[in-house]
Amino acid sequence: MAKSSPVVFEVFNILPDLYFLLDEFGKIQEVNNQVTTKLGYRIEEIKGKDFYTILSPPSVLRVEHAVISSLDKKPVKALKCAFVKSSSEIIEADLFISSYKIPNKKNHSILILAKDITVEKKKDIDLLRFYYVAENTVNPLQITDLQGKMVYVNPAFEKASGFPKEELLGKSPNIFSSGKHSSKYWDKMWESIQSGKVWVGEVENKKRDGEPFYTQLLISPILDKEKNVVGYFGIHRDLTEKRNLEKQLIHTQKMESIGTLAAGVAHEVGNPLASISALVQIVQRHTNDEFIKEKLELVKKQVTRISKIIRDLVDFSRPSNYELQLTDINETIKEAIEIVRVGKKAKNVEFLFTPDSSLALLPLVADQIQQVFVNILINAVDAIFEKQLQFGDNYTGEISVSLRKSQEYLILIFKDNGHGIKEEHISKIFEPFFTTKKEGRGTGLGLWVSYGIIKSFHGEITVENNNNAGTIFKILLPLNPIY
């Protein structure tokens, strides 16, 4: 057998894997050409060598135990190990070990097949790395098949869309389509990616709760070795904050334009209004006709109302002439509450406010910031009053004012349990002359003026519905403003 085995073993030279023939003591008797090619050892260098010396140290005991097991006629399949090449590089392999005994021979021989899995393992590691990156990136990712059905979405995609993975896999991305893009828009996208090109565009999708979801979407075709498209990879970059900033900029520019216009209107209307008021007072002093006096009093009230609107316009449009003073926000809020509390509509309203003694004084114009608080509180009282008309006087109104600090801002939260604001009115609430109150009950300038005052202090003011059970106003005032 010793003379014929080299000839017999030449059969393995045409096979792609590594083959070793060992004696029962682990000495290498024969190898095929793939062993010398892939491991870099010369044939005379490796024959007669201990097989375990060409294994990496962590593999030795495991392989030696498997070889011993094979002597008991227990073949070993796909045992993981690593070879050390002559260049000291490592080759990962799966070992298949089997022993046999030639008749009339005392000793066993061991045949080992080693399948090189270095490339496959590298691919597995690369895939694992990609999976880790995909699972932990903040950018929403999705992979679809050739029909556009989703086969993978990462946690960021679930969070951004509001859909759990179970509701997305196997579905078309149409599940969160906003319908804002034409069919031609998507036809162009499909034409691009099906031809193997990358497509980039801005899209507006719809979250599970119906809220818009703005992203810049990049879709890349996934190609196989033959450059055939086998799927599509999509990555989203969230543009929601960018869109919101754009809306805020447009809103600010619009408010500035209105302020400029308001200054001109106030000037042009103020002078003739003063003349009308003077003429009304003259006629009132020179007539004894009760009917005329009654009608003149109505004119006078309307003139007074118009004058108040003019004053509000001027207050918003012109720079403040008041000097900044260190202001105690706690005292200002308490005074605003006392002013509003005495109103007739507030008799069944409970005001809740706990001062924060640790709060430092802020550089503000006390009268102006108090005007903002009063405007918000009056609106809250009016909203509660409307709800009391609906549910009766037994409905107890509640207005709470709370304070908290972030690193940069003092945050004031005004919360009421009135009838709330319709969602379609949220974006208009700070616009001039916009009001949800009945005609004659409000000018629609209170919150507009409040918006201007807060902006002049480099702050922010926002409004939101309190789960359809009232309204929440938030005011952010910088703790260290730069004027």
Protein Blocks (a to p, Z undefined) as FASTA:
>chain_A
ZZmmmmmmmmmmmpmbdcddddfkopafbdcfklmmmnopafklmgopafklmpcfklmm
mmmmmmmmmmnopacehiacddddfkopacdddddddddddehiabdcdddddddfklmm
mmmmmmmmmmmmmmmmmbdcddddfkopafbdcfklmmmnopafklmgopafklmcghla
cfklmmmmmmmmmnopacddddddddfkopacdddddddddddfkopafbdcdddddfkl
mmmmmmmmmmmmmmmmmmmmmmmmmmmmmmmmmmmmmmmmmmmmmccbfklmmmmmmmmm
mmmmmmmmmmmmmmmmpccfbdcddddfklmmmmmmmmmmmpmklmmcccdddddfkbcc
ddddfklmmmmmmmmmmmmmmmmmmmmmmnojklccdddddddddfkbccdddddfbebj
afklmmmmmpghiafbdehiaghlmmmmmmmmmmmnopacddddeehiaccddddddfbd
cZZ
